[in-house]
Amino acid sequence: MTGLYPRLRSHQRKRKNGKIVVYYFYDRRPEGEPDIPLGTDHDTAIQKWTEIAHNGPASTKGTLEEAFAAWETEALPAYTSKETRRGYSKNLRTLRPVFKDATWDQVDLPALKAYLKARTAKTQGNREMALLSVIWNWARGEGYTTLPWPAAGMERSKWKNKEKPRKMKVLDPVYEAIFEQGDQVLKDCMQLGSATGMRLTDCISIVLPRDGILHLEASKTGKEAEWDMALSAVLPGLLQRRRSISADHLMLLSTPKGKPVTLGMLRYRWDSARSRAVVVAGLANDDELVRAIKALYLRDMRKRAAQKSDNLSEAAELLQHSDKRLTERHYGGVRKLKPVV
């Protein structure tokens, strides 16, 4: 604190990258109240200090928007996974209009449950609550609030929306119906995902193998895995096609013109191939196949890989799950039992 700006308090923190960041606060300890965060910019902090010093604090408890804005600027960019950053940004856009003007003491467990009850996308609502918990606990560490997360210790009370894992068998006739309607880019992706269990983000970013070994560092988890291409029935053909293309990149999947494959390309190709497959099945009056085709997503190639495994242990290893219960919960149908008599 300084004599020029009474109650202006600063705190320095060193980031992992070595950068020193100064946080400013309006000191409310004499009143027994949490300090009011003034941000990291000195001029802005002085302006806020002046408003509080002359007019009194508008709210001694602050609003969640202060933490939202700071977390989005300071914490979100630190996540190395683009997929994680994209998902968190999407969830924050949904949370913000509801909670941004609320003070910390206004957000209690009933308020959280009311949000989940009103949310039409029930599972996505749970993901948004998980992010709000992340931001809340980060905000406590940064001095925005001293209140604990309202749902702390409530994990076993089942206060969130009930989630029902999407369980389905990726049957060969359904797979083949769409596969036949796809172009070579889509077919290669379907085969790669079905053979290895990779996520789509990894399918489009994995590089060409060295000495016949395909090496992966998963974009979501950072876990590493290797596959011997020679042990697969489909991967050697995929590799041969790729090497016949004159490409300006090192990714395994490529367009015929030598360009990297993007998620947008795959989405368009999948939707087109699936629509054509629906028409063909409809002309054959196979209503059951039509329903199954419509229910299948390209990301289900990972599920197909698990279901092609001989047992749950192999499926868990293929999907790089450290807990087999996760494999069993999300990829049902992979447990194959042997009669004892």
ZAGUSE-56590 format. One record per residue (C-alpha): x, y, z; residue in one letter. Coordinates in steps of 0.02 Angstrom, whole numbers, padded with zeros to 5 digits, always signed. Layout:
N
XYZa ...
//
This chain:
341
+00000+00000+00000m +00053+00178-00030t +00011+00346+00049g -00042+00414-00119l -00170+00275-00145y -00229+00213+00025p -00289+00033+00025r -00212-00001-00145l -00124-00167-00125r -00017-00258-00252s +00043-00437-00264h +00174-00508-00383q +00170-00682-00456r +00292-00769-00570k +00217-00869-00713r +00289-01034-00777k +00362-00941-00925n +00458-00827-00807g +00347-00675-00833k +00311-00570-00679i +00129-00518-00663v +00070-00386-00538v -00106-00399-00468y -00190-00249-00388y -00325-00252-00254f -00428-00130-00152y -00396-00181+00028d -00557-00225+00121r -00478-00318+00266r -00520-00182+00394p -00704-00218+00359e -00678-00405+00365g -00727-00416+00180e -00634-00496+00034p -00521-00379-00063d -00589-00307-00224i -00483-00361-00375p -00428-00215-00483l -00342-00314-00620g -00162-00320-00681t -00152-00155-00775d -00089-00014-00663h -00182+00129-00748d -00346+00031-00748t -00318-00016-00566a -00294+00166-00518i -00452+00215-00610q -00551+00080-00519k -00469+00130-00354w -00524+00311-00383t -00704+00259-00416e -00709+00153-00257i -00619+00282-00150a -00737+00423-00199h -00901+00329-00220n -00878+00177-00111g -00872-00003-00175p -01019-00042-00288a -01009-00221-00226s -00887-00278-00096t -00904-00456-00160k -00871-00429-00346g -00955-00518-00491t -00912-00678-00582l -00883-00580-00742e -00722-00510-00666e -00658-00688-00647a -00726-00743-00816f -00632-00604-00905a -00470-00633-00809a -00476-00823-00829w -00509-00808-01015e -00358-00695-01036t -00235-00772-00914e -00278-00956-00886a -00364-01017-01045l -00215-00987-01162p -00107-01096-01048a -00199-01254-01101y -00093-01340-01232t -00235-01436-01315s -00327-01336-01449k -00477-01450-01424e -00482-01410-01239t -00469-01222-01270r -00605-01231-01402r -00721-01330-01288g -00693-01217-01138y -00723-01061-01243s -00886-01134-01306k -00944-01178-01130n -00896-01007-01063l -01002-00922-01197r -01152-01019-01130t -01114-00988-00946l -01077-00804-00961r -01250-00731-00994p -01321-00825-00844v -01188-00795-00711f -01086-00643-00764k -01184-00514-00662d -01203-00624-00508a -01100-00591-00352t -01009-00739-00277w -01128-00759-00132d -01278-00766-00251q -01214-00924-00336v -01259-01066-00219d -01299-01249-00247l -01485-01218-00283p -01434-01093-00417a -01319-01220-00497l -01454-01354-00494k -01580-01232-00568a -01460-01199-00711y -01442-01384-00747l -01629-01413-00736k -01664-01275-00862a -01527-01332-00980r -01601-01429-01127t -01434-01510-01171a -01416-01606-01007k -01245-01683-01033t -01173-01521-01101q -01242-01433-00948g -01135-01547-00841n -00982-01498-00942r -01023-01315-00915e -01036-01343-00728m -00867-01428-00731a -00792-01274-00814l -00877-01158-00690l -00797-01259-00551s -00626-01241-00634v -00646-01052-00650i -00715-01035-00473w -00568-01125-00394n -00446-01028-00502w -00531-00867-00445a -00507-00916-00263r -00322-00936-00293g -00314-00766-00377e -00407-00675-00238g -00572-00642-00327y -00670-00732-00192t -00642-00824-00030t -00799-00930-00047l -00779-01116-00084p -00858-01197-00236w -01043-01214-00189p -01048-01399-00239a -00888-01448-00147a -00908-01618-00066g -01071-01654-00158m -00999-01776-00285e -01097-01924-00215r -01261-01830-00201s -01291-01841-00390k -01335-01657-00401w -01288-01648-00585k -01394-01706-00731n -01397-01894-00751k -01292-01948-00898e -01330-02099-01003k -01181-02154-01106p -01221-02175-01291r -01204-02362-01317k -01217-02441-01487m -01135-02576-01590k -01047-02517-01747v -01105-02663-01853l -01014-02712-02011d -01164-02685-02128p -01185-02506-02064v -00999-02470-02077y -00988-02543-02252e -01144-02451-02313a -01063-02283-02276i -00887-02339-02324f -00946-02384-02499e -01017-02209-02525q -00862-02116-02466g -00716-02050-02566d -00539-02110-02533q -00504-01975-02403v -00653-02029-02298l -00615-02214-02323k -00436-02190-02265d -00495-02098-02109c -00624-02231-02070m -00494-02368-02086q -00365-02274-01984l -00488-02240-01843g -00556-02417-01844s -00383-02495-01843a -00303-02388-01709t -00444-02313-01605g -00374-02138-01631m -00479-01984-01603r -00519-01884-01760l -00402-01743-01708t -00260-01869-01702d -00309-01954-01865c -00283-01791-01960i -00123-01741-01870s -00025-01904-01857i +00131-01903-01965v +00198-02035-02083l +00274-02187-01998p +00459-02216-01977r +00525-02390-02013d +00347-02452-02023g +00302-02391-01848i +00161-02265-01828l +00194-02154-01677h +00060-02052-01588l +00062-01923-01451e -00123-01901-01415a -00180-01721-01431s -00304-01736-01288k -00205-01833-01158t -00024-01820-01216g -00007-02010-01200k +00105-02096-01325e +00073-02254-01425a +00147-02349-01571e +00075-02467-01701w +00168-02588-01814d +00092-02552-01984m +00135-02727-02046a +00018-02807-01919l -00135-02720-01993s -00239-02779-02140a -00283-02602-02196v -00142-02485-02143l -00010-02544-02268p -00130-02505-02412g -00167-02335-02336l +00019-02299-02324l +00049-02354-02503q -00087-02237-02566r -00015-02094-02464r +00160-02119-02532r +00093-02112-02709s +00035-01932-02678i +00151-01785-02701s +00109-01689-02543a +00178-01533-02459d +00154-01602-02284h +00202-01754-02178l +00031-01807-02115m -00026-01984-02151l -00196-01930-02214l -00195-01821-02369s -00309-01760-02507t -00271-01821-02684p -00198-01648-02720k -00074-01665-02578g -00159-01551-02451k -00182-01589-02265p -00352-01658-02215v -00455-01549-02098t -00602-01589-01984l -00712-01482-02097g -00667-01589-02247m -00707-01748-02153l -00872-01678-02087r -00932-01635-02263y -00876-01802-02334r -00956-01900-02193w -01122-01810-02204d -01127-01834-02393s -01080-02019-02387a -01202-02054-02246r -01344-01967-02340s -01310-02071-02496r -01304-02229-02390a -01474-02185-02316v -01547-02167-02490v -01479-02336-02545v -01543-02423-02389a -01711-02336-02410g -01729-02398-02588l -01699-02573-02521a -01838-02546-02393n -01717-02583-02252d -01787-02467-02119d -01679-02540-01981e -01520-02506-02081l -01580-02330-02119v -01600-02293-01933r -01431-02368-01893a -01343-02267-02029i -01422-02105-01969k -01366-02140-01790a -01182-02169-01835l -01049-02033-01821y -00874-02030-01890l -00804-02022-01714r -00883-02194-01687d -00736-02271-01780m -00649-02262-01611r -00793-02360-01538k -00781-02486-01680r -00596-02512-01641a -00641-02553-01460a -00778-02672-01513q -00659-02762-01632k -00540-02797-01488s -00540-02972-01415d -00572-02918-01236n -00595-02769-01122l -00410-02761-01076s -00358-02748-01258e -00491-02617-01292a -00434-02512-01143a -00253-02524-01201e -00299-02477-01379l -00399-02325-01322l -00263-02279-01196q -00382-02283-01049h -00298-02299-00880s -00462-02359-00802d -00554-02504-00884k -00716-02442-00809r -00707-02294-00928l -00689-02412-01075t -00833-02519-01016e -00946-02369-00981r -00920-02280-01146h -00883-02425-01262y -01008-02556-01206g -01013-02721-01295g -00825-02753-01297v -00827-02883-01157r -00820-03055-01236k -00843-03199-01115l -00804-03382-01139k -00925-03516-01079p -00852-03621-00938v -00940-03783-00982v 
//
